[in-house]
């Protein structure tokens, strides 16, 4: 298999794992979202520290995670925690449709942030794509009541997270390890408080314990697959494949979880899909010309 072929399979694997996350969180139905987040942080940290030790990256990470970079990682850790908690809450409260919408919007939020903050230049066609998607969000906001906040929080928290990580002078493994370390203390406090109050999910139920421990691998595996794929594929190709995850989430919401697909959902998704298609085709055309 060629390197490009390997990259395609790695990327598809990463996006499928991200796409089926709602199935995992549904299995944790009785667990409060904040406890799921805390376990996700702590069990991810175990795997990340093991990876750092195996690859002997500790000294390099300590050298990089100082001063401005450490402050930026504090911001990115807060943003990814907001993103994860919102996503977990949306699944547990039957708002997977709105969650999938947020990840359809996210690439277009990235475009706007790149222009506004980094001074990047985009073509007229890509601005048209952003405008069409924004119209879809407006439809959702007007007709869908308050649920649009889920989509916006997910899109902007992940967009801002990517922006901060782009600026921070540290690699993917080092950045994620430091972020997880920063979140570990709040996570321990959450679980300690739950234990003291007698509401801790981790306990006599072996099945539930295994599911919570698996949160580490479920978090780390797609990130590692994505990192490996990014080395083998064009960024434009990755950009097209990223719609696999929210498409799977949307399918689960309607077909498995019974969430109603109403008229305003269809109108909003149609506009956002159109915007995403215009944006993706413009990016693909630019990449092939380059």
C-alpha positions as CSV (number, residue, x, y, z in Angstrom):
1,X,0.0,0.0,0.0
2,X,1.3,3.5,-0.9
3,X,1.8,6.1,1.8
4,X,-1.2,8.0,0.5
5,X,-3.3,4.9,0.8
6,X,-2.1,4.3,4.3
7,X,-2.9,8.0,5.1
8,X,-6.4,7.6,3.8
9,X,-7.2,4.6,5.9
10,X,-5.6,6.2,9.0
11,X,-7.7,9.3,8.5
12,X,-10.9,7.4,7.9
13,X,-10.2,5.3,11.0
14,X,-9.7,8.5,13.1
15,X,-12.9,10.2,11.8
16,X,-15.0,7.0,12.2
17,X,-13.9,6.7,15.8
18,X,-14.8,10.3,16.4
19,X,-18.0,9.8,14.6
20,X,-19.2,6.9,16.8
21,X,-18.3,8.5,20.1
22,X,-22.1,9.1,20.8
23,X,-22.5,5.3,21.0
24,X,-19.8,5.1,23.8
25,X,-21.3,8.0,25.7
26,X,-24.8,6.5,25.5
27,X,-23.4,3.4,27.3
28,X,-22.4,5.8,30.1
29,X,-25.9,7.1,30.4
30,X,-26.3,7.2,34.2
31,X,-22.9,8.8,34.7
32,X,-23.0,12.6,35.1
33,X,-21.2,14.4,32.2
34,X,-18.7,16.1,34.5
35,X,-17.6,12.8,35.9
36,X,-17.2,11.3,32.4
37,X,-15.0,14.3,31.5
38,X,-12.9,13.8,34.6
39,X,-12.4,10.1,33.8
40,X,-11.6,11.0,30.2
41,X,-8.9,13.4,31.4
42,X,-7.3,11.0,34.0
43,X,-7.3,7.8,31.9
44,X,-6.0,9.8,28.9
45,X,-3.2,11.1,31.1
46,X,-2.1,7.6,32.0
47,X,-1.7,6.6,28.3
48,X,-0.1,9.9,27.4
49,X,2.5,9.6,30.2
50,X,3.2,6.1,29.1
51,X,3.8,7.3,25.5
52,X,6.0,10.1,26.7
53,X,8.1,7.6,28.7
54,X,8.4,5.1,25.9
55,X,9.4,7.7,23.4
56,X,11.6,9.6,25.9
57,X,10.0,12.9,25.2
58,X,9.9,14.2,28.8
59,X,12.9,16.5,28.7
60,X,11.8,18.1,25.4
61,X,8.2,18.6,26.7
62,X,9.5,20.2,29.9
63,X,11.7,22.5,27.9
64,X,8.9,23.6,25.6
65,X,6.1,24.0,28.2
66,X,7.3,27.3,29.7
67,X,6.4,30.9,29.8
68,X,4.1,32.0,26.9
69,X,3.7,28.4,25.7
70,X,2.5,27.2,29.1
71,X,0.0,30.1,29.3
72,X,-1.3,29.2,25.8
73,X,-1.7,25.6,26.8
74,X,-3.6,26.7,29.9
75,X,-6.1,28.4,27.5
76,X,-6.2,25.5,25.1
77,X,-6.8,23.1,28.0
78,X,-9.8,25.2,29.1
79,X,-11.2,25.3,25.6
80,X,-10.9,21.5,25.0
81,X,-12.5,20.9,28.4
82,X,-15.5,23.1,27.5
83,X,-15.7,21.3,24.1
84,X,-15.6,17.8,25.6
85,X,-18.1,18.6,28.4
86,X,-20.5,20.3,26.0
87,X,-20.3,17.3,23.7
88,X,-20.8,14.7,26.4
89,X,-23.8,16.8,27.8
90,X,-25.4,17.0,24.4
91,X,-25.2,13.2,23.9
92,X,-26.6,12.5,27.3
93,X,-29.4,15.0,26.8
94,X,-30.5,13.8,23.3
95,X,-28.9,16.7,21.3
96,X,-26.7,14.7,19.0
97,X,-28.2,16.5,16.0
98,X,-27.0,19.9,17.4
99,X,-23.6,18.4,18.2
100,X,-23.2,17.1,14.6
101,X,-24.2,20.6,13.3
102,X,-21.4,22.1,15.4
103,X,-18.8,20.0,13.8
104,X,-20.1,20.7,10.3
105,X,-19.8,24.5,11.1
106,X,-16.3,24.1,12.7
107,X,-14.2,24.2,9.5
108,X,-15.9,27.4,8.4
109,X,-15.3,28.9,11.8
110,X,-11.7,28.1,11.3
111,X,-11.6,30.1,8.1
112,X,-13.1,33.1,9.9
113,X,-10.7,32.9,12.8
114,X,-7.7,32.5,10.4
115,X,-8.7,35.7,8.7
116,X,-9.6,37.7,11.8
117,X,-6.7,36.6,14.0
118,X,-3.9,35.3,11.8
119,X,-4.4,37.6,8.9
120,X,-4.9,34.7,6.4
121,X,-6.3,35.5,3.0
122,X,-9.1,33.4,1.5
123,X,-10.8,33.6,-1.8
124,X,-14.2,35.1,-2.6
125,X,-15.7,31.6,-3.1
126,X,-14.7,30.6,0.4
127,X,-16.3,33.7,1.9
128,X,-19.5,32.8,0.0
129,X,-19.3,29.3,1.6
130,X,-19.0,30.9,5.1
131,X,-21.9,33.2,4.4
132,X,-24.2,30.3,3.2
133,X,-23.3,28.3,6.4
134,X,-23.9,31.4,8.6
135,X,-27.4,31.6,7.0
136,X,-28.0,28.0,8.1
137,X,-27.0,28.9,11.6
138,X,-29.4,31.8,11.6
139,X,-32.2,29.6,10.5
140,X,-31.4,27.2,13.3
141,X,-31.3,30.1,15.8
142,X,-34.6,31.6,14.8
143,X,-36.6,28.3,14.4
144,X,-34.8,26.0,16.7
145,X,-35.1,27.8,20.0
146,X,-32.2,27.7,22.4
147,X,-30.6,24.5,21.2
148,X,-28.3,26.3,18.7
149,X,-26.0,27.2,21.6
150,X,-24.7,23.6,21.6
151,X,-23.6,23.9,17.9
152,X,-22.0,27.3,18.4
153,X,-20.2,26.3,21.6
154,X,-18.8,23.2,20.0
155,X,-17.8,24.9,16.8
156,X,-16.1,28.0,18.4
157,X,-14.5,26.1,21.3
158,X,-12.8,23.7,18.9
159,X,-12.0,26.4,16.4
160,X,-10.4,28.5,19.1
161,X,-8.6,25.4,20.5
162,X,-7.1,24.8,17.1
163,X,-6.0,28.4,16.8
164,X,-4.3,28.4,20.2
165,X,-2.6,25.1,19.5
166,X,-1.4,26.5,16.1
167,X,0.3,29.5,17.9
168,X,1.8,27.4,20.8
169,X,5.3,26.3,20.1
170,X,5.0,22.6,21.1
171,X,4.2,19.4,19.2
172,X,0.9,17.4,19.3
173,X,2.0,14.8,21.9
174,X,3.6,17.4,24.2
175,X,0.8,19.8,23.9
176,X,-1.9,17.2,24.7
177,X,0.1,15.8,27.6
178,X,0.6,19.2,29.2
179,X,-3.1,20.1,28.6
180,X,-4.2,16.9,30.3
181,X,-1.8,17.5,33.2
182,X,-3.3,20.9,33.7
183,X,-6.8,19.4,33.7
184,X,-5.9,16.5,36.0
185,X,-6.2,18.5,39.3
186,X,-9.7,19.7,38.6
187,X,-10.6,16.2,37.4
188,X,-9.3,14.7,40.7
189,X,-11.3,17.3,42.7
190,X,-14.5,16.4,40.8
191,X,-14.1,12.7,41.4
192,X,-13.0,13.3,45.0
193,X,-16.1,15.4,45.7
194,X,-18.3,12.8,44.0
195,X,-16.7,10.0,46.2
196,X,-17.3,12.0,49.4
197,X,-20.9,12.7,48.4
198,X,-21.5,9.0,47.6
199,X,-22.4,9.8,43.9
200,X,-19.2,8.5,42.3
201,X,-19.8,6.3,39.2
202,X,-16.6,4.3,39.6
203,X,-17.3,1.6,42.1
204,X,-18.8,-1.9,42.3
205,X,-20.2,-2.0,38.7
206,X,-17.3,-3.8,36.8
207,X,-18.9,-3.1,33.4
208,X,-19.1,0.6,34.1
209,X,-15.6,0.7,35.5
210,X,-14.2,-0.8,32.3
211,X,-16.1,1.7,30.2
212,X,-14.8,4.6,32.2
213,X,-11.2,3.3,32.0
214,X,-11.6,2.8,28.2
215,X,-12.2,6.6,28.0
216,X,-8.4,7.0,27.8
217,X,-7.9,4.8,24.8
218,X,-11.1,6.2,23.1
219,X,-9.7,9.7,23.5
220,X,-6.1,9.0,22.5
221,X,-6.6,6.5,19.6
222,X,-8.2,8.8,17.1
223,X,-5.7,11.6,17.9
224,X,-2.8,9.2,17.2
225,X,-4.4,8.0,14.0
226,X,-5.1,11.5,12.8
227,X,-1.5,12.6,13.6
228,X,-0.2,9.7,11.5
229,X,-2.6,10.5,8.7
230,X,-1.6,14.2,8.6
231,X,2.0,13.2,7.8
232,X,0.8,11.3,4.7
233,X,-2.0,13.3,3.2
234,X,-2.6,16.8,1.8
235,X,-4.4,19.1,4.1
236,X,-7.1,19.5,1.5
237,X,-7.8,15.8,1.6
238,X,-8.0,15.8,5.4
239,X,-10.4,18.7,5.1
240,X,-12.7,16.7,2.9
241,X,-12.6,13.6,5.1
242,X,-13.4,15.6,8.3
243,X,-17.1,15.6,7.4
244,X,-17.2,11.8,8.0
245,X,-17.5,12.3,11.7
246,X,-20.4,14.7,11.9
247,X,-22.2,12.7,9.2
248,X,-22.0,9.6,11.3
249,X,-23.2,11.5,14.3
250,X,-26.2,12.8,12.4
251,X,-27.1,9.3,11.2
252,X,-26.9,8.0,14.8
253,X,-29.1,10.8,16.1
254,X,-31.9,10.1,13.7
255,X,-31.6,6.4,13.0
256,X,-30.5,5.0,16.4
257,X,-31.4,7.6,19.1
258,X,-34.8,8.7,17.6
259,X,-34.1,12.4,17.7
260,X,-36.6,14.2,15.5
261,X,-35.4,15.7,12.2
262,X,-37.6,18.7,11.8
263,X,-38.1,21.1,8.9
264,X,-35.8,23.7,10.3
265,X,-33.2,21.1,10.9
266,X,-33.4,20.1,7.2
267,X,-33.2,23.7,6.1
268,X,-30.3,24.5,8.4
269,X,-28.4,21.4,7.4
270,X,-29.0,22.0,3.7
271,X,-27.5,25.5,3.9
272,X,-24.6,24.3,6.0
273,X,-23.9,21.3,3.8
274,X,-24.0,23.6,0.8
275,X,-21.5,26.0,2.5
276,X,-19.2,23.1,3.4
277,X,-19.4,21.7,-0.2
278,X,-18.5,25.1,-1.7
279,X,-15.7,25.5,0.8
280,X,-14.3,22.0,0.3
281,X,-14.4,22.2,-3.5
282,X,-12.7,25.6,-3.5
283,X,-10.0,24.2,-1.3
284,X,-9.6,21.1,-3.4
285,X,-9.4,23.2,-6.6
286,X,-6.7,25.5,-5.0
287,X,-4.7,22.5,-3.9
288,X,-4.8,20.7,-7.3
289,X,-3.7,24.0,-9.0
290,X,-0.9,24.4,-6.5
